[in-house]
Amino acid sequence: MAEVTTPEEGYPILTLPADGIPDVVDSPEALAETRAALRAGTGPLAIDTERAQGYRYSAKAYLIQVRREGSGTHLIDPTAFEEGRPRADFHEFAEEVSDAEWILHAASQDLPCLAEVHFLPTHLFDTELGARLLGLPKVSLGALMEQAIGITLLKEHSAADWSRRPIPEDWLAYAALDVERLTELREWMIERLTAAGKLEWAHQEFAHLAEHAADGPHPRKDPWRRTSGLHALHTPAALAVVRELWQVREELAAAEDRAPGRVVADRSIAELAGRLETQHKTRLNRADLRSVRGFSNRVAARYEGRWLDALDHAASLGRAELPPRNVAPDGPPLPRSWERRWPESFARFNRVRPALVERAEELELPVENLLAPDHLRRLLWDSPATMDAAEADARLASFGARAWQRELAVPVIVAHWTD
């Protein structure tokens, strides 16, 4: 294993895996060998994935890294096993190693793409979440490796286009190193969670993640409203332009499997829509479209007719068809809007939330890990004048709060429910 020393920190930098760079597993024969090796290995599996976010429309995995004691590191190309389907199907592979604990860092980022290929754990350990429960100030994999093991991981390929084939050798080295020392990090973290009396909390959190690993994403209402620059627009007509252009961009990006921002950037959509307001226009035309630089790039310019159709459709909408400037949020509104309509709930929130923050500080963990903000909001919004511990516990459980969270948070909530 090659190492150099960083002059700033003095930590050795890992540049090559201890066993060399593994070949990419991209054939049935190689996959069969990998599965046999992992079945014969012992202990937990270290897992990571590489995606092509920022380059591709899909968030699928383009590489899956797996390491187990006694079997070495394996770099699997799931796209090589799609066989004409949108995704590969590794459910039999997953069943073969389902008895093992899978170690991931920031599991919520990897589980969705692992779910797409039916490669999911029954038991897992999330090193990032463990670090949050410990109240560590830095929870990135690189920071934890430095603190726990005294090594530095280079992260220069974290935002690379992993759909590229063949994958460059230095990228493969980077990918293999991300799982090479995860088992050691897990052991270090277990020691500290045990010493802090938080290991059971971690087990409950990890069980919750594993139980919901296959859950699909919650669909967003009006996802076009997340367009950057939307806050600067004030009229329904301008919002309609954003909505129509955003929808066309989504269709084009999905068809080409290209990140939406690589078709046309958010700022270009907002800039074009803004001309209705800044230039006091009632509709936008070809000249307006071409005057915005983002619509003249090589990709966007091919679809000029689609953009113009979207602009024409936005201009043809009646008043009732235009999007409102503001929409009600999914679920209860944000607490800052409660004061006028739900003054008692507003006052209750401003008693309970600071008390939970104080309790979280005593426990040395982020308040959002003590109790999810959405769970607290749902409990307190338009709430009754009185609430006993049993009812608060039952309601939080129905939202998905874990037992350890309810045990710690409910007494604080009930104590501050009333003045």
Residue pairs with C-beta under 8 A, 6 or more apart in sequence:
1 14
1 15
1 16
1 17
1 18
2 15
2 16
3 12
3 13
3 14
3 15
4 12
4 13
4 15
5 11
5 12
5 13
6 12
6 13
6 152
9 146
9 152
11 146
11 150
11 151
11 152
12 150
12 151
12 152
13 151
13 152
13 153
13 154
14 151
14 152
14 153
14 154
14 177
14 180
14 181
15 154
15 173
16 173
16 177
17 73
17 173
17 176
17 177
17 180
18 180
19 72
19 73
21 169
21 172
21 173
21 176
22 72
22 73
22 74
22 75
22 172
22 176
23 30
23 75
24 63
24 75
24 76
24 77
24 166
24 167
24 172
25 31
25 33
25 34
25 74
25 75
25 76
25 77
25 80
26 76
26 77
26 80
27 80
28 81
31 76
31 81
31 93
34 66
34 74
34 76
35 93
35 96
37 68
37 71
37 72
37 74
38 45
38 66
38 68
38 71
38 74
38 96
38 97
39 96
39 97
40 70
40 71
41 68
41 69
41 70
41 71
42 68
42 69
42 70
43 68
43 69
43 70
43 100
43 183
44 68
44 100
44 101
44 102
44 103
44 125
44 183
44 186
45 66
45 67
45 68
45 97
45 100
45 101
45 102
45 103
45 121
46 65
46 66
46 67
46 68
46 102
46 103
46 179
46 180
46 182
46 183
47 64
47 65
47 66
47 102
47 103
47 104
47 110
47 114
47 121
47 179
48 64
48 65
48 104
48 105
48 110
48 175
48 178
48 179
48 182
49 61
49 63
49 64
49 65
49 110
49 113
49 114
50 61
50 62
50 63
50 65
50 160
50 162
50 175
51 59
51 60
51 61
51 62
51 113
51 162
52 62
52 160
52 161
52 162
52 163
53 59
53 159
53 259
54 159
54 161
54 259
54 261
54 262
55 161
55 163
55 258
55 259
55 262
56 161
56 163
56 257
56 258
56 259
57 253
57 254
57 256
57 257
57 258
57 259
57 260
58 257
59 112
59 113
60 78
60 79
60 87
60 113
60 116
60 117
61 78
61 110
61 113
61 114
61 116
61 117
62 77
62 78
62 79
62 162
62 163
63 75
63 76
63 77
63 78
63 162
63 167
63 175
64 75
64 76
64 78
64 114
64 117
64 119
65 73
65 74
65 75
65 76
65 175
65 176
65 178
65 179
66 73
66 74
66 76
66 179
67 73
67 74
67 176
67 179
67 180
67 182
67 183
68 97
68 100
69 183
73 176
73 179
73 180
75 172
75 175
75 176
77 167
78 87
78 88
78 90
78 117
78 119
79 88
79 163
80 88
81 88
81 89
81 90
82 88
87 116
87 117
88 117
89 117
89 118
90 117
90 118
90 119
91 118
91 119
93 119
94 118
94 119
94 120
94 121
98 121
98 122
99 122
100 123
101 121
101 123
101 124
101 125
102 121
102 123
102 124
102 125
103 124
103 125
103 127
103 182
103 183
103 185
103 186
104 110
104 111
104 124
104 125
104 126
104 127
105 126
105 127
105 128
105 141
105 144
105 178
105 182
106 126
106 128
106 129
106 141
107 124
107 126
107 128
107 129
107 209
107 213
108 126
108 209
111 120
111 209
111 213
112 217
114 120
114 213
115 213
115 214
120 210
120 213
120 214
121 210
121 213
122 210
123 206
123 207
123 210
124 206
124 209
124 210
124 213
125 186
125 189
125 202
125 206
126 205
126 206
126 209
127 141
127 144
127 182
127 185
127 186
127 189
128 139
128 140
128 141
128 144
129 202
129 205
129 206
129 209
130 189
130 193
130 202
131 139
131 144
131 189
132 139
132 365
132 366
132 369
133 193
133 198
133 201
133 202
133 205
133 365
133 369
134 189
134 192
134 193
134 196
134 198
134 364
134 365
135 363
135 364
135 365
135 366
136 144
136 147
138 144
138 147
141 153
141 178
142 152
142 153
142 155
144 185
144 189
145 151
145 152
145 153
145 181
145 185
146 152
148 184
148 185
148 188
148 189
149 181
149 184
149 185
149 188
151 181
153 177
153 178
154 174
154 177
155 174
156 174
157 170
157 171
157 174
157 175
160 171
162 171
167 175
190 199
193 199
193 201
193 202
196 364
198 365
200 404
201 402
201 404
204 402
204 403
204 404
205 402
208 400
208 402
220 226
221 327
221 330
222 243
222 323
222 327
223 246
224 242
224 243
224 246
224 247
225 327
227 242
227 246
227 266
227 269
227 270
228 266
228 267
228 270
229 266
229 267
229 269
229 270
229 271
229 274
230 239
230 242
230 270
232 270
232 274
233 239
233 242
233 270
233 273
233 274
233 277
234 277
234 325
235 276
235 277
235 325
236 319
236 322
236 323
236 324
236 325
237 276
237 282
237 314
237 315
237 322
238 273
238 274
238 276
238 277
239 273
239 322
239 323
239 325
240 314
240 317
240 321
240 322
240 323
241 269
241 272
241 273
241 276
241 284
241 310
241 311
241 314
242 269
242 270
242 273
243 314
243 323
244 310
244 311
244 313
244 314
245 264
245 269
245 272
245 273
245 307
245 310
245 311
245 314
246 269
247 310
248 303
248 306
248 307
248 309
248 310
249 260
249 263
249 264
249 269
250 260
252 258
252 263
252 303
252 306
253 259
253 260
253 262
253 263
256 263
256 299
258 299
262 299
263 299
263 300
264 294
264 295
264 297
264 299
264 300
265 294
267 294
268 292
268 293
268 294
268 295
268 300
269 294
271 292
271 294
272 284
272 288
272 289
272 292
272 295
275 281
275 284
275 288
276 282
276 283
276 284
281 288
282 315
283 311
283 312
283 315
284 311
284 314
284 315
285 308
285 311
286 304
286 308
288 311
289 295
289 304
289 307
289 308
289 311
290 296
294 300
295 301
295 304
295 307
300 307
331 374
331 377
331 378
332 377
332 378
332 381
332 382
333 381
334 377
335 345
335 346
335 349
335 353
335 377
335 380
335 381
338 345
338 346
338 349
338 381
339 346
342 381
342 382
344 383
344 385
345 380
345 381
345 382
345 383
347 419
348 380
348 383
348 416
348 417
348 418
349 376
349 380
351 416
351 417
351 419
352 376
352 380
352 412
352 413
352 416
352 417
353 376
355 412
355 413
355 415
355 416
356 367
356 370
356 371
356 376
356 409
356 412
356 413
357 367
359 370
359 408
359 409
359 412
360 366
360 367
360 369
360 370
363 370
363 408
370 405
370 408
370 409
371 396
371 401
371 405
371 409
372 399
372 400
372 401
374 399
375 396
375 399
375 400
375 401
378 395
378 399
379 392
379 395
379 396
379 399
379 413
385 418
386 417
386 418
387 413
387 414
387 417
388 414
389 410
389 411
389 414
392 406
392 410
392 413
392 414
393 406
393 410
396 405
396 406
396 409
396 410
397 403
397 406
401 409
